[in-house]
Amino acid sequence: MTENATVDIFAPGSGARAYGPYPYRVRGRVRSGVVLWIAGRDDELDRVLALPAETGAGPQVPLFVTVRQARAYASRRGRRPDPFEPGVLELARVQHWLEDPARRKLPPGAVLEAWNFFEDLARGLYAPHELPHQEEPHNSAYEKLFGGESAEWTPAEQRAVLELLTAGVHLWNSCPVTVNPRSGNASSSR
């Protein structure tokens, strides 16, 4: 699959090599909802499900109010959704920290989940350019965050994290979504 080709994993004969979809709840300040997350197989990377827009515009993320709606959507489209309790990203905690990172305590688990979510969202939308190009400060900051050592971030690493998370929040709040899609008629918003 090319980086710019939108593949509908629900399309008959799509050949999409992926596991899922898995409902994933995102609780943010501006936008909240349940998305469908797709785990890549082999060398394919994970991504948030985004489908080609019916109008020829860019891809849109199906966004659901409830996990049940997300699962029903996947079932109607021929995919068996994950039956387990969905993951939850408490994005509002990350947004709260971003308002004053010098004075507020870092929520490391939520930041790590948000970082991964934003990468998967950008990949699903075929919009990696919406996030900063990740260089050494990002890589070392991520490793420290993953290892529970975010208190050891250098100023450059903290700037990299703030830049990435700020861009990710903007991407999430502004990406095109299709709210509670059913079998054809759905409302879109940006």
Long-range contacts (C-beta under 8 A, 24 or more apart in sequence): 1-44, 3-126, 3-128, 4-126, 5-126, 6-50, 6-51, 6-52, 6-59, 6-126, 8-51, 8-52, 9-38, 9-49, 9-79, 10-51, 10-74, 10-77, 10-78, 10-79, 12-78, 17-41, 17-42, 17-44, 18-44, 20-49, 20-79, 20-81, 20-82, 21-49, 21-70, 21-74, 21-79, 21-81, 21-82, 22-81, 22-82, 22-86, 22-87, 23-64, 23-67, 23-70, 23-71, 23-81, 23-82, 23-86, 24-48, 24-86, 24-87, 24-88, 24-89, 24-117, 25-67, 25-86, 25-87, 25-88, 25-89, 26-88, 26-89, 26-91, 26-117, 26-172, 27-88, 27-89, 27-90, 27-91, 27-92, 28-91, 28-92, 28-95, 28-169, 28-172, 28-173, 29-91, 29-92, 29-95, 30-173, 31-63, 31-172, 31-173, 31-177, 32-91, 33-63, 33-64, 33-65, 33-177, 33-179, 34-63, 34-64, 34-65, 34-66, 34-67, 34-69, 34-70, 34-86, 35-61, 35-62, 35-63, 35-64, 35-70, 35-121, 36-62, 36-70, 36-73, 36-74, 36-81, 37-87, 37-120, 38-124, 45-120, 45-123, 46-116, 46-120, 46-123, 47-120, 47-121, 47-123, 47-124, 48-117, 48-120, 48-121, 48-123, 48-124, 48-125, 49-124, 50-124, 50-125, 50-126, 51-178, 53-176, 53-188, 57-176, 58-125, 58-126, 58-127, 58-176, 59-124, 59-125, 59-126, 59-176, 60-175, 60-176, 60-177, 60-178, 60-188, 61-121, 61-124, 61-125, 61-175, 61-176, 61-177, 61-178, 62-177, 62-178, 62-181, 63-177, 63-178, 63-179, 63-180, 64-179, 64-180, 65-179, 65-180, 69-180, 73-181, 73-182, 76-183, 87-113, 89-113, 89-114, 89-117, 91-117, 91-169, 91-172, 94-165, 94-169, 95-169, 98-162, 98-165, 98-166, 98-169, 101-158, 101-162, 106-150, 108-145, 108-148, 108-150, 111-145, 111-150, 111-161, 111-165, 112-145, 112-146, 114-165, 114-168, 114-169, 115-142, 115-145, 115-161, 115-164, 115-165, 115-168, 117-168, 117-172, 118-164, 118-165, 118-167, 118-168, 118-169, 118-171, 118-172, 121-168, 121-171, 121-172, 121-175, 122-168, 122-171, 125-171, 125-175, 127-171, 127-175, 130-167, 130-170, 130-171, 131-164, 131-167, 131-168, 131-171, 132-160, 132-163, 132-164, 132-167, 134-160, 134-164, 135-160, 138-164
